[in-house]
């Protein structure tokens, strides 16, 4: 009877020797995201590294998902290169070579409500598409519009700070801190 028990163990070991067992080395499980999870005999809730790990989400991506991810990566890289190129162009135009110390005056249309809030001092910022190369020190001429027509009212404000290329701000836009001139 003892001999039969040993024979059963040897048969199980022989069957298991063909299987290449994963070797978890640390704590924090990656097992749940592994493609081999259902067939793995070593899976645990504390595995951080495994020589048999295959990322299930990555292997099950469709061609469309892979294409979309690649396009997103290309778009991010292109946007980064365009920003870098624009920065280089700005450096070539030194303020001392431009009239008004390199600062520009920008005419901006603004609705009556926002115009009144800037005029009263409650609104101290301006959100704009940065297609005019806004810089600290520039002057914005805020022109009040109501029902699509210029009212004749205008405010001049100074750009004191610019926030762009920041999480939550759409690429190509900026938030400018402003104060009345």
SULKA-V212204 format. One record per pair of residues at least 24 apart in sequence whose ideal C-beta (glycine too) atoms are under 7 Angstrom apart, sorted by the first residue. I is the first residue (numbers start at 0). J is the second residue. Records with the same first field share a line. If there is no record, write none. Layout:
BEGIN
I: J / J
END
This chain:
BEGIN
19: 51
21: 49 / 50 / 51
22: 49 / 50
23: 48 / 49
24: 48
32: 56
34: 58
78: 170
82: 164
89: 132
102: 134 / 136 / 137 / 138
103: 137
104: 138 / 140
105: 131 / 133 / 137 / 139 / 140
106: 140 / 142
107: 139 / 140 / 141 / 142
108: 142 / 144
109: 141 / 142 / 143 / 144
110: 144
111: 143 / 145
114: 141 / 143 / 152 / 154
117: 141 / 154 / 156
118: 154
123: 176 / 177 / 178
124: 174 / 175 / 176 / 177
125: 175 / 177
126: 172 / 174
127: 172 / 173 / 175
128: 171 / 172
129: 163 / 171 / 172 / 173
133: 158 / 161 / 173 / 175
134: 158
135: 159 / 160 / 161
138: 180
139: 177
154: 179
155: 180
156: 180
END
